[in-house]
Amino acid sequence: MALAPNLATWRFDSVRAPGVETLHWGFSIQYSTLYLTSRFDAGPPKNEPLNQLVPLVEFKFDSPRGQYTAATMNPGFAYVAVAWQIAAEVIIPLNRAGGTGTAFRAQLLFFLDDLIPSVFGKPLLSSQPERSQIAW
């Protein structure tokens, strides 16, 4: 059950959602190219940006109760910096319930604990800050 604004009465009314229950699940295969950098003797690039590039394949499934499971495969790349991450994937349906054509998804994530450490960079349940978790 949820609340929705009713503009005619200027109140919030309760709204019942349909009785569809959906299980969203999946997994991903990722490879950190940071492990490749020590194998390069010459040529571009030794450190940046190769050490922060992550090729990946996600498999996403949506299983509504009593209906067919929608399945997609999402190959792509992510670039992980210290305070942000950008990723791009192609969405490929694996069955008819997953769709009929390919699509594209891009996302930009900001790590607020690294961007604004005075606000988000401290533990919630302790007065003692932990040492930095950043490995680079």
Buried (B, 14 or more C-beta within 10 A) or exposed (E): EEEEEEEEEEEEEEEEEEEEEEEEEEEEEEEEBBEEEEEEEEEEEEEEEBBBBBEBBBBBBBBBEEEEBBBBBBBBEBEBEEBEBEBBBEBBBBEEBBBEEEEEEEEEEEBEBBEEEEEEBEEEEEEEEEEEEEEE
